[in-house]
Amino acid sequence: MIGKPIKLSRESEKQIIIQELSCFGIHQTSNGEQLQTLDYFSLLNMLAVQKAIRS
């Protein structure tokens, strides 16, 4: 079906957020924790804060 949106898995969405944070130069938390160890909502929060700071 044309025009039907693709539903990404939560893990795929998590990897996209990590990629976006990497573009901002962020590879770990302020505590030194690697982004890959964080859950989806923690990453989403980090990304939202970075976008707010940079806008």
C-alpha positions as CSV (number, residue, x, y, z in Angstrom):
1,M,0.0,0.0,0.0
2,I,1.4,3.3,-1.0
3,G,1.6,6.1,1.6
4,K,1.4,3.8,4.6
5,P,3.9,4.9,7.3
6,I,6.6,2.4,8.4
7,K,6.5,1.6,12.1
8,L,10.1,1.3,13.4
9,S,10.9,-0.9,16.4
10,R,11.7,0.8,19.7
11,E,15.3,-0.4,19.2
12,S,15.5,1.2,15.8
13,E,14.2,4.5,17.2
14,K,16.7,4.2,20.0
15,Q,19.6,3.9,17.5
16,I,18.3,6.9,15.6
17,I,18.3,9.0,18.7
18,I,21.9,7.8,19.6
19,Q,22.9,8.9,16.0
20,E,21.4,12.3,16.5
21,L,23.1,12.8,19.8
22,S,26.4,11.7,18.2
23,C,25.9,14.5,15.6
24,F,25.7,16.9,18.6
25,G,29.0,15.5,19.8
26,I,27.4,13.6,22.7
27,H,28.7,10.0,23.2
28,Q,28.0,9.5,26.9
29,T,26.1,11.0,29.8
30,S,27.6,13.6,32.1
31,N,28.2,10.6,34.5
32,G,30.3,8.8,31.8
33,E,27.6,6.3,31.0
34,Q,27.6,5.1,27.4
35,L,24.4,6.0,25.4
36,Q,23.9,2.4,24.4
37,T,23.2,1.5,28.0
38,L,20.4,4.0,28.4
39,D,16.7,3.2,27.9
40,Y,14.7,4.8,25.1
41,F,13.0,7.4,27.2
42,S,16.2,8.6,28.8
43,L,17.7,9.0,25.4
44,L,14.7,10.8,24.1
45,N,14.9,13.2,27.1
46,M,18.5,13.9,26.4
47,L,17.8,14.6,22.8
48,A,14.9,17.0,23.6
49,V,17.1,18.9,26.1
50,Q,19.9,19.2,23.5
51,K,17.5,20.5,20.8
52,A,16.1,23.0,23.2
53,I,19.5,24.3,24.2
54,R,20.6,24.6,20.5
55,S,17.5,26.3,19.2
